[in-house]
């Protein structure tokens, strides 16, 4: 019975391909092929060489027609970009490898709840929400990605570790509740909202902590920010476990929002942080600057009292 269904599907694919005519389509893509000659659908790995008209939508339809218990890995050898929404919501997709794809469109794999592994050796851009809600995702390879847009990995709740060695923008990790280690050596903008398991983050180039940047990162105990100069509202709100914080540059701007009747601020970057339990390290070049403590006995900085304040490179 299964073979009859597959033959019927391939017949449908052939019919659709035939309707497209025999000439090449714009962009170097060929008309739809006989997919039965390209893919062994009984295999758990579907490999496609070449690019074809309607390839992504056809593959998505074929994946959606499989038994819901199947887990299939796509290997797309020649595709140069992944279109927006192209595989969104595909439940049978287990892995994707596209070595020549230079971009991944918005929501391309969003809601692929069984997607576990992704590899894009050439991708430089990952658009908004590309992997949003990929709740099984654990293995990510994006070695040359430069721009990783807003919420690209939001709600990837199984992801525990991620390295994006070339990414300069990575405001992308909202709701990654299992994420423990994050390596972003080139990033200048980040967003780790509700990353409740985050323990280790390397961000040596970040200069501005935007609103709610580390919101509810409850497991974050030690944080080094060598180039941060600006703090925005509620940047550290909910960082209840913070015990050591280091700023390697001069803090030139703090946005606290509206002042309260009691003299505090509604949106202070350190709201809810128990700073009296936090050891603060500041840039020694600022030791005699205005608004900086002049000696080790002073424990007030940025209108907060700290456990200790020291100066170190």
C-alpha positions in Angstrom: 0.0 0.0 0.0 2.8 2.4 0.9 4.5 1.8 -2.5 1.2 2.6 -4.3 0.9 5.9 -2.4 4.5 6.9 -3.3 4.0 6.0 -6.9 0.9 8.2 -6.9 2.8 11.1 -5.4 5.5 10.9 -7.9 3.0 10.7 -10.6 1.5 13.9 -9.3 4.9 15.5 -9.2 5.6 14.4 -12.7 2.3 15.9 -13.9 3.0 19.2 -12.2 6.5 19.3 -13.8 5.0 18.5 -17.2 2.6 21.5 -16.9 5.6 23.8 -16.5 6.9 23.2 -20.1 10.3 22.0 -21.2 12.5 25.2 -21.1 14.8 26.4 -18.4 13.3 28.9 -15.9 15.0 32.2 -15.0 17.9 32.1 -12.6 19.4 28.9 -14.1 16.8 26.6 -12.5 15.5 23.7 -14.5 11.8 22.9 -14.7 10.5 20.4 -12.1 12.2 17.0 -12.6 11.0 13.5 -12.1 11.4 13.6 -8.3 11.2 9.8 -8.2 14.5 9.7 -10.1 16.1 12.2 -7.7 15.0 11.0 -4.3 14.6 7.6 -2.6 11.7 8.4 -0.4 12.2 5.2 1.6 15.5 6.6 2.8 15.9 8.8 5.9 18.3 11.1 3.9 17.0 12.9 0.8 19.9 14.3 -1.2 19.2 16.7 -4.1 21.9 17.9 -6.5 21.0 20.8 -8.8 18.3 23.4 -8.4 14.8 23.2 -9.9 11.7 25.4 -10.2 9.5 25.1 -7.1 12.0 22.8 -5.5 11.5 24.0 -1.9 7.7 23.9 -2.1 7.7 20.5 -3.7 10.1 19.1 -1.1 8.0 20.6 1.7 4.9 19.0 0.3 6.6 15.7 0.0 7.9 15.9 3.6 4.4 16.8 4.8 2.9 13.7 3.1 5.2 11.3 5.0 4.1 9.4 8.1 4.3 11.8 11.0 6.7 9.5 12.8 9.4 9.7 10.1 12.5 11.8 10.7 14.1 12.9 7.4 17.4 14.8 6.7 17.6 17.0 3.6 20.9 17.4 1.9 20.6 20.2 -0.7 23.9 20.3 -2.5 23.5 23.3 -4.9 20.7 25.5 -3.5 22.1 29.1 -2.9 19.4 30.5 -0.7 16.6 29.2 1.5 13.4 31.1 0.9 11.3 32.7 3.6 8.7 30.3 5.2 9.9 27.5 2.8 9.9 24.7 5.4 7.9 26.3 8.2 6.0 23.9 10.3 7.4 20.7 8.8 7.2 18.0 11.4 9.1 15.3 9.6 12.2 17.4 9.0 15.1 16.1 11.3 18.1 17.6 9.7 19.1 20.1 7.0 22.4 20.6 5.2 22.9 23.1 2.5 26.6 23.8 1.9 26.2 26.5 -0.8 23.2 28.5 0.7 24.3 32.0 1.5 21.1 33.2 3.1 18.3 31.7 5.2 14.9 33.5 4.9 12.6 34.7 7.6 10.6 31.9 9.3 12.3 29.4 6.9 12.2 26.6 9.5 10.0 28.1 12.2 7.9 25.5 14.0 9.9 22.6 12.7 9.6 20.9 16.1 11.6 17.8 15.3 14.5 19.6 13.5 17.6 18.6 15.4 20.6 19.5 13.2 21.3 22.3 10.8 24.5 22.9 8.8 25.0 25.9 6.5 28.7 26.2 5.7 28.3 29.3 3.5 25.3 31.2 5.0 26.2 34.8 5.8 22.6 36.0 6.7 20.0 34.4 8.9 16.8 36.4 8.8 14.2 37.0 11.5 12.7 34.0 13.2 14.4 31.6 10.8 14.5 28.8 13.4 11.9 30.2 15.9 10.2 27.4 17.8 12.6 24.6 16.7 12.2 22.9 20.0 14.4 19.9 19.3 17.3 21.8 17.8 20.6 20.9 19.4 23.3 21.0 16.7 23.9 24.3 14.8 26.7 25.0 12.3 26.9 28.5 10.9 30.6 29.2 10.7 30.5 32.3 8.5 27.2 33.9 9.4 27.6 37.6 9.9 24.1 38.9 10.4 21.8 36.8 12.6 18.5 38.8 12.8 16.0 39.3 15.6 14.6 36.1 17.2 16.4 33.9 14.7 16.7 31.2 17.4 13.9 32.2 19.7 12.2 29.4 21.7 14.8 26.8 20.6 14.3 25.2 24.0 16.6 22.2 23.6 19.6 24.2 22.4 22.3 24.1 25.1 25.4 25.6 23.4 26.0 27.8 20.4 29.0 29.4 18.7 28.6 32.1 16.0 32.3 33.1 15.4 31.7 35.8 12.8 28.2 37.1 13.8 28.2 40.9 14.4 24.5 41.1 15.1 22.8 38.4 17.2 19.7 39.6 18.9 18.4 36.2 18.5 18.0 34.0 21.6 14.8 34.9 23.3 13.3 32.0 25.3 16.2 29.6 24.7 15.7 28.2 28.2 18.3 25.4 28.0 21.1 27.5 26.5 24.1 27.3 28.8 27.0 28.5 26.7 27.1 31.2 24.1 30.2 32.3 22.1 29.8 35.5 20.1 33.4 36.9 19.7 32.4 39.5 17.0 28.9 40.5 18.1 28.1 44.1 18.8 24.4 43.6 19.6 22.9 40.7 21.5 19.6 39.7 23.1 19.3 36.8 25.6 15.8 37.5 26.9 14.6 34.6 29.2 17.7 32.4 28.7 17.2 31.0 32.2 20.0 28.4 32.0 22.7 30.7 30.6 25.9 30.4 32.6 28.7 31.3 30.2 28.7 34.0 27.5 31.6 35.5 25.6 30.8 38.9 24.1 34.1 40.9 24.0 32.9 43.4 21.4 29.4 44.4 22.7 29.3 48.1 23.5 25.6 48.7 24.2 23.3 46.6 26.4 19.9 47.2 25.0 16.6 47.0 26.9 16.1 43.6 28.6 19.3 42.3 27.1 19.8 39.8 29.9 16.2 39.7 31.1 15.6 36.8 33.5 19.0 35.1 32.9 18.6 33.6 36.3 21.6 31.3 36.1 24.1 33.9 35.0 26.6 34.3 37.9 29.7 35.8 36.3 29.7 38.3 33.5 32.6 40.2 31.8 31.8 43.1 29.5 35.1 44.6 28.4 33.7 47.1 25.9 30.3 48.0 27.2 29.8 51.8 27.6 26.0 52.2 27.5 23.3 50.5 29.6 19.6 50.6 28.7 16.4 50.0 30.7 16.1 46.7 32.6 19.2 45.2 30.9 19.8 42.9 33.9 16.3 42.6 35.3 15.8 39.1 36.8 19.5 38.2 36.9 19.0 36.9 40.5 22.1 34.7 40.5 24.6 37.4 39.5 27.6 37.6 41.8 30.4 39.1 39.7 30.2 41.8 37.1 33.1 43.5 35.2 33.0 46.5 33.0 36.3 47.1 31.1 35.4 50.4 29.6 34.0 53.7 30.9 30.2 53.6 31.3 29.2 56.9 29.6 25.4 56.5 29.4 22.8 54.9 31.6 19.1 55.1 30.6 17.0 54.5 33.7 13.7 55.7 32.4 11.1 57.6 34.5 11.8 58.4 38.1 9.6 56.9 40.8 8.0 58.9 43.7 10.5 57.2 46.1 13.5 58.6 44.1 14.3 55.4 42.3 13.8 54.5 38.6 11.1 52.3 37.1 13.4 51.0 34.4 16.8 51.0 36.0 19.2 48.5 34.2 19.8 46.8 37.5 16.3 46.6 38.8 15.7 43.4 40.8 19.4 42.6 40.9 20.7 42.3 44.5 23.8 44.4 43.9 24.9 44.1 47.5 25.8 40.5 46.7 27.7 41.4 43.5 31.4 42.1 43.2 31.8 44.9 40.7 35.1 45.4 38.7 35.6 48.7 36.8 38.2 50.1 34.4 41.2 51.5 36.4 41.5 54.4 34.0 38.2 55.7 35.5 39.3 55.6 39.1 39.5 59.3 39.6 36.7 60.2 37.2 33.4 61.8 38.2 30.8 59.3 39.4 33.4 56.6 40.0 34.5 55.5 43.5 37.9 56.8 44.4 39.0 54.0 46.7 38.1 50.5 47.8 36.1 51.6 50.8 33.4 53.1 48.6 30.8 50.7 47.4 28.4 52.9 45.5 28.3 53.1 41.7 25.4 54.0 39.3 23.2 54.7 42.3 23.6 51.2 43.6 25.4 49.7 46.5 27.7 46.7 45.7 29.3 44.0 47.7 32.7 45.3 46.6 34.1 47.6 44.0 37.6 47.1 42.5 39.6 48.3 39.6 41.3 45.9 37.2 42.1 45.6 33.5 
